[in-house]
Each structure stands twice: as structure tokens, then as C-alpha cells.
Amino acid sequence: MRWKEQLLTLTPYQPGKTIGEVKRQYGLKEITKLASNENPFGCSKKVKEVLMNAGDFEKYPDGYATDIRSDLAEFLHVNPNQLIFGCGSDEIISMISRALLDPKYNTVMASPTFSQYKHNAIIDGAGEIREIPLINGEHDLDKMLDAIDDRTNVVWLCSPNNPTGTYIPEERLISFLNKVPKTTLVVLDEAYYEYVVADDYYNSIDLIDVFENLIVLRTFSKIYGLASFRVGYGVSNPEVILSLEPARGPFNTNTLGQMVAAQAIKDQDFVEFCRKTNREGLQQFYDFCEENGLKYYPSQANFILIDFNRQGNEVFQYLLERGYIVRSGNALGFPTAVRITVGSKEQNDGLLNMLKEYLSHIKALS
């Protein structure tokens, strides 16, 4: 087989261990998974109600996603032709890469950031991938601007950024967008948008009307608690969406996913509850870090990156053997840290107690 050479250097995305796998491996009965930034409170009751009446599974999905397109357009106050849907926002990242990147063009992104930007750029044979190191966990927009030239086809911004949870303030973002060439598509990935509470966060939907080279990505996998249904979407001007559509596969969002997403946006009380409770949970982690002198990044997402000044794999393994699954920073570009999803108060308390034991354990060894 004559595989693309770039595929030979890549490894598949590693989603982390499943609850069942950890139970079997360590003989545990109870597992708390706080590794994949899933919503610990599940999804809206409205979603569960609509699933009770789902049917017609022998038919293909609506390829145009008509109902969720109409409902979401009304919710966001945009036109339906400004939306594109994907099997999670991950698929839209793949579409953008497929449509715009090849050996003639380069792409610019922060580092570390969401791994799929680089992964897809490599697969699609981008001429160059220009990675600009974060500063204190935040995008260095000035250096990113310096890296853009007349062969830059895509710039990726992740706000809040994964894995640091930091965001780009409105003033800095608008200044950046004003300087990016109109021939370069700016992808603003807002997978964690609904968790943001910062006063100087921008309204990206309004910015679409101002910057014709901007596309915003969001997902139903995070605060809406619909990760298993895999529905994400992009919002841009109609010309960008029309150009991107041929890169979208047919029937790429499934019937159930479209149904539950349409219901989920109708329950904003649930979203507000999750946002509020998430802030309370983050405060639990902030207090723990302050008490123990640990460095962390203040987060606008539903996770926190904590630097233990130890190998992240070591912290990960200690917790894993005691029934808590987190994400080692070794795979995220922060080898002495771990990324922890904010859970319920009870889940956070349990994990923090285990982390206190860990800190006592390493202190006793020193």
C-alpha cells in the first residue's frame, strides 16, 4: 500500500481510558472520570423526553439538518445559510483543513493548543505548520501575526484554549482580526464558549458580520452534555459556508443527534445551572492550589490545568489506581501538569482529597 508519508508519522487521537477498562485493570468498583471535559450533570431533561419518541431509524438522516438548522439560526440570530454542521466540531476542523491546506499553503496556530488543528494539517499536507508558543498559557497574537504571510491559508484560535482554559479578550481579538489578511481564514474555536463568564469576552457572532474571513466553531458535546451524539457547528458568512460545504460528507450528522441538539438549545436554564455550578467547582480547585502552593491557569472552561512540578504521568497513575481518571499533561504539552475536568461538588471533593494524599505521599518521600 502506498500510504501518504505524513500518515506514517502520526498516531491516532488518544481519548484516554474508559471507565470499564479501569475497573477491570485495577479491580475497582467505583470510577470517577474527570478526563475528557464532559458535563458531569448529563444533559437536559428535554433531551431525554424527545428520545422516548424517536423512530424511523431505517431512513437516512436529513442531510441539510433542516430542523436544528432552523432552530439554531433563530437562537443565534443568524440566517440558516450561515451554518454548517459536523460530526462534532472536530469534523468541521477536518473540513477546513481539507478545503484550504495543501503543500502550497501554510497554517498558523498556538502551541500547545487543541491537537486536531495540527493533526489534520499534517494529513492534508500543509506546506508548513507554524506553531507559536503560548505566553503564560495565552495566545501570543503579535507573534502569530508576524508568522502570517501571503501563503497562510488558515489561522487557528482556541478560546477558551484547550488545555489551558485561557481566553482571548475582546480588545486583543478585534485588533488581531483587523490585521489578518482577508485571504486568510481565521478559525475561532469556541468549544467551551457556554462556560465563559469573563466580562471582556467578545460576542463572536457579531464579529462574523464585520470580518468576512472569520468562522466560529461550537459544539453540543460540552455544556449541553451530548458528547455521544457528536454534533458540532460552524457559523460564518454565507460565502464561506457555501465554499466549505463540498468538503462535508453526506448525512454527516445523525438523526438522533439533530433531534437532541434542537431540544437542548431550548433549555437554557440547564445551561445556566451548569455554568454557575462549574464556576463553583473551579473555585474548589483554585482554593486547593492556593493552599498547596501549586501553579494553575485561571480557567474559563470546564477544566483546570494544574502544575504539580512532577511528571504528569506520575500524578495521573496515582489517581488512576485509586479510581480517578484525569488527563496527564505529558500528552498535552505540559509534562509536569495534569488537566482535570470540573465535576460535581462531591466528585471534586473526592478527587481533591486524593490529591492531598498524593502531596503528603511525595512529601514523605523527599
BAVO-100771 format. One record per residue (C-alpha): residue number from 1; residue in one letter; chain; x negated, y negated, z. Coordinates in steps of 0.2 Angstrom, whole numbers, m for minus. Layout:
N
[r NUM,'A','A',[X,Y,Z]] ...
// end
This chain:
366
[r 1,'M','A',[0,0,0]] [r 2,'R','A',[m6,m17,m4]] [r 3,'W','A',[0,m27,11]] [r 4,'K','A',[m3,m46,12]] [r 5,'E','A',[m20,m48,20]] [r 6,'Q','A',[m14,m60,33]] [r 7,'L','A',[m2,m47,40]] [r 8,'L','A',[m17,m36,44]] [r 9,'T','A',[m22,m48,57]] [r 10,'L','A',[m5,m51,66]] [r 11,'T','A',[3,m42,80]] [r 12,'P','A',[22,m41,82]] [r 13,'Y','A',[31,m53,94]] [r 14,'Q','A',[29,m45,111]] [r 15,'P','A',[46,m48,121]] [r 16,'G','A',[40,m41,137]] [r 17,'K','A',[45,m26,147]] [r 18,'T','A',[63,m21,148]] [r 19,'I','A',[72,m18,165]] [r 20,'G','A',[74,1,161]] [r 21,'E','A',[56,3,156]] [r 22,'V','A',[50,m5,173]] [r 23,'K','A',[62,6,183]] [r 24,'R','A',[56,22,175]] [r 25,'Q','A',[37,17,176]] [r 26,'Y','A',[37,12,194]] [r 27,'G','A',[52,21,201]] [r 28,'L','A',[61,6,206]] [r 29,'K','A',[80,4,208]] [r 30,'E','A',[82,m15,208]] [r 31,'I','A',[73,m26,195]] [r 32,'T','A',[74,m45,193]] [r 33,'K','A',[69,m51,176]] [r 34,'L','A',[63,m68,175]] [r 35,'A','A',[53,m67,160]] [r 36,'S','A',[62,m72,144]] [r 37,'N','A',[71,m88,149]] [r 38,'E','A',[88,m80,149]] [r 39,'N','A',[103,m88,158]] [r 40,'P','A',[105,m79,175]] [r 41,'F','A',[123,m84,175]] [r 42,'G','A',[128,m75,159]] [r 43,'C','A',[140,m83,148]] [r 44,'S','A',[157,m92,149]] [r 45,'K','A',[172,m83,153]] [r 46,'K','A',[180,m89,137]] [r 47,'V','A',[167,m79,128]] [r 48,'K','A',[172,m63,137]] [r 49,'E','A',[190,m66,133]] [r 50,'V','A',[188,m68,114]] [r 51,'L','A',[178,m52,114]] [r 52,'M','A',[193,m42,120]] [r 53,'N','A',[202,m46,104]] [r 54,'A','A',[188,m43,92]] [r 55,'G','A',[190,m32,77]] [r 56,'D','A',[188,m29,58]] [r 57,'F','A',[170,m23,61]] [r 58,'E','A',[170,m14,44]] [r 59,'K','A',[170,m31,35]] [r 60,'Y','A',[155,m41,31]] [r 61,'P','A',[153,m57,42]] [r 62,'D','A',[159,m74,35]] [r 63,'G','A',[143,m79,25]] [r 64,'Y','A',[147,m98,27]] [r 65,'A','A',[151,m96,46]] [r 66,'T','A',[166,m107,42]] [r 67,'D','A',[174,m107,60]] [r 68,'I','A',[159,m110,70]] [r 69,'R','A',[153,m122,57]] [r 70,'S','A',[169,m132,58]] [r 71,'D','A',[169,m132,77]] [r 72,'L','A',[151,m136,80]] [r 73,'A','A',[152,m150,67]] [r 74,'E','A',[166,m158,77]] [r 75,'F','A',[157,m155,93]] [r 76,'L','A',[141,m164,87]] [r 77,'H','A',[150,m177,77]] [r 78,'V','A',[141,m172,60]] [r 79,'N','A',[148,m166,44]] [r 80,'P','A',[149,m147,41]] [r 81,'N','A',[136,m148,27]] [r 82,'Q','A',[123,m154,39]] [r 83,'L','A',[122,m137,47]] [r 84,'I','A',[113,m121,44]] [r 85,'F','A',[114,m105,54]] [r 86,'G','A',[102,m92,58]] [r 87,'C','A',[99,m76,67]] [r 88,'G','A',[93,m86,82]] [r 89,'S','A',[83,m102,79]] [r 90,'D','A',[69,m90,76]] [r 91,'E','A',[76,m86,59]] [r 92,'I','A',[78,m104,54]] [r 93,'I','A',[59,m106,58]] [r 94,'S','A',[56,m92,46]] [r 95,'M','A',[67,m100,33]] [r 96,'I','A',[57,m117,34]] [r 97,'S','A',[41,m108,33]] [r 98,'R','A',[46,m98,18]] [r 99,'A','A',[53,m113,9]] [r 100,'L','A',[39,m125,12]] [r 101,'L','A',[22,m116,16]] [r 102,'D','A',[10,m108,4]] [r 103,'P','A',[m9,m109,0]] [r 104,'K','A',[m7,m127,m7]] [r 105,'Y','A',[0,m135,9]] [r 106,'N','A',[m4,m136,27]] [r 107,'T','A',[6,m137,43]] [r 108,'V','A',[3,m146,60]] [r 109,'M','A',[8,m140,77]] [r 110,'A','A',[4,m142,95]] [r 111,'S','A',[m6,m129,105]] [r 112,'P','A',[m1,m120,115]] [r 113,'T','A',[17,m120,109]] [r 114,'F','A',[31,m108,103]] [r 115,'S','A',[21,m94,94]] [r 116,'Q','A',[33,m91,80]] [r 117,'Y','A',[28,m108,71]] [r 118,'K','A',[10,m101,68]] [r 119,'H','A',[15,m83,66]] [r 120,'N','A',[27,m87,51]] [r 121,'A','A',[14,m100,44]] [r 122,'I','A',[1,m86,43]] [r 123,'I','A',[14,m74,35]] [r 124,'D','A',[18,m86,22]] [r 125,'G','A',[0,m90,18]] [r 126,'A','A',[m1,m108,23]] [r 127,'G','A',[m17,m116,16]] [r 128,'E','A',[m21,m122,34]] [r 129,'I','A',[m14,m122,51]] [r 130,'R','A',[m19,m137,61]] [r 131,'E','A',[m17,m135,80]] [r 132,'I','A',[m18,m150,91]] [r 133,'P','A',[m22,m146,109]] [r 134,'L','A',[m9,m152,122]] [r 135,'I','A',[m14,m166,134]] [r 136,'N','A',[m8,m162,152]] [r 137,'G','A',[5,m150,144]] [r 138,'E','A',[12,m163,132]] [r 139,'H','A',[11,m165,113]] [r 140,'D','A',[m4,m177,108]] [r 141,'L','A',[6,m186,95]] [r 142,'D','A',[m8,m198,90]] [r 143,'K','A',[m19,m183,86]] [r 144,'M','A',[m5,m174,77]] [r 145,'L','A',[m3,m190,66]] [r 146,'D','A',[m21,m190,62]] [r 147,'A','A',[m20,m172,56]] [r 148,'I','A',[m6,m176,44]] [r 149,'D','A',[m12,m179,26]] [r 150,'D','A',[m4,m178,9]] [r 151,'R','A',[m4,m159,9]] [r 152,'T','A',[5,m157,25]] [r 153,'N','A',[22,m150,22]] [r 154,'V','A',[29,m146,40]] [r 155,'V','A',[25,m153,57]] [r 156,'W','A',[32,m143,72]] [r 157,'L','A',[38,m152,88]] [r 158,'C','A',[44,m142,103]] [r 159,'S','A',[54,m152,115]] [r 160,'P','A',[55,m146,129]] [r 161,'N','A',[39,m137,124]] [r 162,'N','A',[38,m118,127]] [r 163,'P','A',[28,m113,138]] [r 164,'T','A',[25,m129,147]] [r 165,'G','A',[43,m136,149]] [r 166,'T','A',[37,m154,145]] [r 167,'Y','A',[46,m165,133]] [r 168,'I','A',[43,m180,121]] [r 169,'P','A',[50,m197,127]] [r 170,'E','A',[61,m206,116]] [r 171,'E','A',[50,m221,113]] [r 172,'R','A',[35,m210,108]] [r 173,'L','A',[45,m199,97]] [r 174,'I','A',[53,m213,87]] [r 175,'S','A',[36,m221,85]] [r 176,'F','A',[29,m204,78]] [r 177,'L','A',[43,m202,66]] [r 178,'N','A',[41,m219,59]] [r 179,'K','A',[23,m215,54]] [r 180,'V','A',[26,m197,47]] [r 181,'P','A',[26,m197,28]] [r 182,'K','A',[43,m194,20]] [r 183,'T','A',[36,m179,11]] [r 184,'T','A',[33,m170,27]] [r 185,'L','A',[47,m161,36]] [r 186,'V','A',[47,m164,55]] [r 187,'V','A',[55,m149,64]] [r 188,'L','A',[61,m154,81]] [r 189,'D','A',[64,m138,91]] [r 190,'E','A',[76,m141,105]] [r 191,'A','A',[80,m123,111]] [r 192,'Y','A',[81,m129,129]] [r 193,'Y','A',[90,m146,125]] [r 194,'E','A',[105,m142,136]] [r 195,'Y','A',[94,m141,151]] [r 196,'V','A',[86,m158,149]] [r 197,'V','A',[90,m172,162]] [r 198,'A','A',[76,m184,159]] [r 199,'D','A',[83,m202,157]] [r 200,'D','A',[71,m206,142]] [r 201,'Y','A',[76,m191,132]] [r 202,'Y','A',[81,m195,114]] [r 203,'N','A',[98,m191,105]] [r 204,'S','A',[91,m181,91]] [r 205,'I','A',[107,m180,81]] [r 206,'D','A',[107,m199,80]] [r 207,'L','A',[90,m199,73]] [r 208,'I','A',[95,m187,59]] [r 209,'D','A',[104,m202,51]] [r 210,'V','A',[88,m213,52]] [r 211,'F','A',[75,m200,47]] [r 212,'E','A',[79,m191,31]] [r 213,'N','A',[64,m179,34]] [r 214,'L','A',[70,m173,51]] [r 215,'I','A',[78,m156,56]] [r 216,'V','A',[84,m152,73]] [r 217,'L','A',[84,m134,79]] [r 218,'R','A',[95,m127,93]] [r 219,'T','A',[101,m111,99]] [r 220,'F','A',[116,m102,108]] [r 221,'S','A',[103,m90,117]] [r 222,'K','A',[98,m100,132]] [r 223,'I','A',[111,m111,142]] [r 224,'Y','A',[126,m103,133]] [r 225,'G','A',[120,m86,138]] [r 226,'L','A',[122,m77,121]] [r 227,'A','A',[105,m71,118]] [r 228,'S','A',[110,m54,112]] [r 229,'F','A',[122,m61,99]] [r 230,'R','A',[107,m71,90]] [r 231,'V','A',[115,m87,84]] [r 232,'G','A',[105,m102,81]] [r 233,'Y','A',[107,m118,70]] [r 234,'G','A',[99,m132,62]] [r 235,'V','A',[105,m150,59]] [r 236,'S','A',[99,m161,46]] [r 237,'N','A',[104,m172,32]] [r 238,'P','A',[114,m163,18]] [r 239,'E','A',[99,m163,5]] [r 240,'V','A',[88,m154,17]] [r 241,'I','A',[101,m141,22]] [r 242,'L','A',[105,m138,3]] [r 243,'S','A',[87,m136,m1]] [r 244,'L','A',[84,m124,13]] [r 245,'E','A',[100,m113,10]] [r 246,'P','A',[92,m102,m3]] [r 247,'A','A',[79,m96,10]] [r 248,'R','A',[93,m90,21]] [r 249,'G','A',[98,m72,19]] [r 250,'P','A',[116,m67,15]] [r 251,'F','A',[128,m63,30]] [r 252,'N','A',[113,m68,42]] [r 253,'T','A',[124,m72,57]] [r 254,'N','A',[136,m58,63]] [r 255,'T','A',[155,m59,65]] [r 256,'L','A',[154,m57,84]] [r 257,'G','A',[140,m70,86]] [r 258,'Q','A',[150,m83,76]] [r 259,'M','A',[166,m79,87]] [r 260,'V','A',[157,m81,103]] [r 261,'A','A',[147,m96,99]] [r 262,'A','A',[163,m105,93]] [r 263,'Q','A',[171,m101,110]] [r 264,'A','A',[155,m106,120]] [r 265,'I','A',[155,m124,115]] [r 266,'K','A',[172,m126,121]] [r 267,'D','A',[167,m123,139]] [r 268,'Q','A',[155,m137,143]] [r 269,'D','A',[160,m136,162]] [r 270,'F','A',[150,m119,162]] [r 271,'V','A',[135,m128,153]] [r 272,'E','A',[135,m142,166]] [r 273,'F','A',[136,m129,180]] [r 274,'C','A',[121,m120,173]] [r 275,'R','A',[111,m137,170]] [r 276,'K','A',[114,m143,188]] [r 277,'T','A',[110,m126,196]] [r 278,'N','A',[94,m125,185]] [r 279,'R','A',[88,m141,192]] [r 280,'E','A',[91,m135,210]] [r 281,'G','A',[81,m119,206]] [r 282,'L','A',[67,m129,199]] [r 283,'Q','A',[66,m139,215]] [r 284,'Q','A',[64,m122,224]] [r 285,'F','A',[48,m119,214]] [r 286,'Y','A',[42,m137,215]] [r 287,'D','A',[43,m136,234]] [r 288,'F','A',[34,m119,234]] [r 289,'C','A',[20,m126,223]] [r 290,'E','A',[18,m142,234]] [r 291,'E','A',[17,m131,250]] [r 292,'N','A',[4,m120,242]] [r 293,'G','A',[m7,m132,233]] [r 294,'L','A',[m3,m125,216]] [r 295,'K','A',[m3,m134,199]] [r 296,'Y','A',[13,m134,189]] [r 297,'Y','A',[21,m143,175]] [r 298,'P','A',[37,m153,179]] [r 299,'S','A',[50,m144,168]] [r 300,'Q','A',[65,m150,158]] [r 301,'A','A',[69,m132,153]] [r 302,'N','A',[74,m116,162]] [r 303,'F','A',[57,m110,166]] [r 304,'I','A',[41,m116,175]] [r 305,'L','A',[23,m113,171]] [r 306,'I','A',[13,m111,187]] [r 307,'D','A',[m6,m111,188]] [r 308,'F','A',[m12,m98,201]] [r 309,'N','A',[m30,m100,197]] [r 310,'R','A',[m31,m82,195]] [r 311,'Q','A',[m29,m71,180]] [r 312,'G','A',[m11,m72,174]] [r 313,'N','A',[m10,m53,171]] [r 314,'E','A',[m15,m50,189]] [r 315,'V','A',[m1,m60,196]] [r 316,'F','A',[11,m53,183]] [r 317,'Q','A',[6,m35,188]] [r 318,'Y','A',[8,m38,206]] [r 319,'L','A',[26,m44,204]] [r 320,'L','A',[30,m31,191]] [r 321,'E','A',[26,m17,203]] [r 322,'R','A',[37,m25,216]] [r 323,'G','A',[52,m26,204]] [r 324,'Y','A',[50,m44,197]] [r 325,'I','A',[47,m46,178]] [r 326,'V','A',[39,m63,174]] [r 327,'R','A',[28,m69,159]] [r 328,'S','A',[9,m68,160]] [r 329,'G','A',[1,m84,154]] [r 330,'N','A',[m13,m74,145]] [r 331,'A','A',[m1,m72,131]] [r 332,'L','A',[4,m90,131]] [r 333,'G','A',[m12,m99,130]] [r 334,'F','A',[m13,m102,149]] [r 335,'P','A',[m23,m87,156]] [r 336,'T','A',[m23,m92,174]] [r 337,'A','A',[m4,m95,175]] [r 338,'V','A',[12,m87,174]] [r 339,'R','A',[29,m93,166]] [r 340,'I','A',[44,m89,177]] [r 341,'T','A',[62,m91,172]] [r 342,'V','A',[73,m100,184]] [r 343,'G','A',[85,m88,191]] [r 344,'S','A',[99,m89,204]] [r 345,'K','A',[95,m96,221]] [r 346,'E','A',[94,m78,228]] [r 347,'Q','A',[83,m72,213]] [r 348,'N','A',[72,m87,216]] [r 349,'D','A',[71,m84,235]] [r 350,'G','A',[66,m66,232]] [r 351,'L','A',[53,m70,219]] [r 352,'L','A',[45,m84,230]] [r 353,'N','A',[44,m73,245]] [r 354,'M','A',[35,m60,234]] [r 355,'L','A',[23,m74,228]] [r 356,'K','A',[20,m79,246]] [r 357,'E','A',[15,m61,250]] [r 358,'Y','A',[3,m62,234]] [r 359,'L','A',[m5,m78,240]] [r 360,'S','A',[m8,m70,258]] [r 361,'H','A',[m15,m55,249]] [r 362,'I','A',[m28,m64,239]] [r 363,'K','A',[m32,m75,254]] [r 364,'A','A',[m36,m59,264]] [r 365,'L','A',[m47,m53,251]] [r 366,'S','A',[m58,m69,250]] 
// end
